[in-house]
């Protein structure tokens, strides 16, 4: 049983003897105290957007639900200070903006500060790193890209797990992937060459020295 509304309730318990049909009733009061936990703003997405794009922002919340929302995009969006729970705004000029979300209810308030990166849609993406670059034999890994937030946003990806065809790569038999973050199984210990290219309408970027990086699989 879950009691959601604060207040005092009268509870009645009746016990009956099925043999003699005797019964007894006991009544008592039960008090539900109000939840005094304030709301908590834990995260905001997205944090990187292209100039001129219309984007809907979504908060991640915990604690009791807020009554009001106060967004401040630091001059990087229109409208710049909306009060909707999940507002749609149009991004302004390229730059980094100090932004925040404040959520409030009768129990208190909480503010989540974040940096809003508005990128130039005319820029190609820029891959800064790939993680992880090592795993144990027989395990699953999710490969993730660390992108330069000041560069363009990628719209497509190409992973090549044996780009030069000169290694016995054993990443679950998968030689290519077009997912942003492919989920792969590593089957054999060794050192493998991997290449990833991120692309948008303005160009592409391929990660690593000599257009590749090395993935280490330990026994």
MODA-V172709 format. One record per backbone hydrogen bond with DSSP energy under -1.0 kcal/mol. NH is the residue of the N-H (numbers start at 1). CO is the residue of the C=O. E is the energy in kcal/mol with one decimal. If there is no record, write none. Layout:
nh = [NH,NH]
co = [CO,CO]
e = [E,E]
//
This chain:
nh = [7,9,11,13,15,17,21,24,26,28,30,32,40,42,43,45,49,51,52,53,55,57,58,60,62,67,68,70,71,72,73,76,78,89,90,91,92,95,97,99,100,101,102,103,104,105,108,110,112,114,116,117,118,119,123,128,129,131,135,137,138,139,141,143,144,146,148,151,152,155,156,158,159,160,161,169,174,177,184,186,187,190,192,194,195,197,198,199,200,203,205,207,211,212,213,215,216,217,218]
co = [32,30,28,26,24,22,17,15,13,11,9,7,62,60,60,58,117,119,91,50,89,87,45,43,40,104,104,102,82,100,80,73,90,55,78,53,76,118,116,114,72,112,70,110,68,108,105,103,101,99,97,47,95,49,120,146,146,144,216,218,186,136,184,182,131,129,126,148,124,199,199,197,177,195,175,167,171,159,141,139,170,217,215,213,160,158,205,156,203,200,198,196,208,209,194,192,133,190,135]
e = [-2.0,-3.3,-3.6,-3.1,-2.8,-4.0,-1.8,-2.3,-3.2,-2.5,-3.5,-3.4,-2.5,-2.9,-1.3,-2.1,-2.6,-3.0,-1.6,-1.9,-2.9,-2.7,-3.1,-2.6,-2.1,-3.0,-2.1,-2.2,-2.5,-2.4,-2.5,-1.6,-2.1,-2.7,-2.7,-2.7,-2.9,-2.0,-2.5,-2.9,-2.3,-1.9,-2.4,-2.5,-1.9,-2.6,-1.5,-2.1,-3.0,-2.5,-2.9,-2.9,-3.0,-3.1,-2.1,-3.1,-1.3,-2.4,-2.0,-3.1,-2.7,-1.8,-2.6,-2.2,-3.4,-2.9,-2.8,-1.7,-1.7,-3.3,-1.7,-2.0,-3.3,-3.4,-3.0,-1.6,-1.9,-1.6,-2.5,-2.8,-2.8,-1.9,-2.9,-3.4,-2.4,-2.2,-2.6,-2.5,-2.8,-1.2,-2.3,-2.4,-1.6,-1.2,-3.0,-3.6,-2.8,-3.1,-2.5]
//
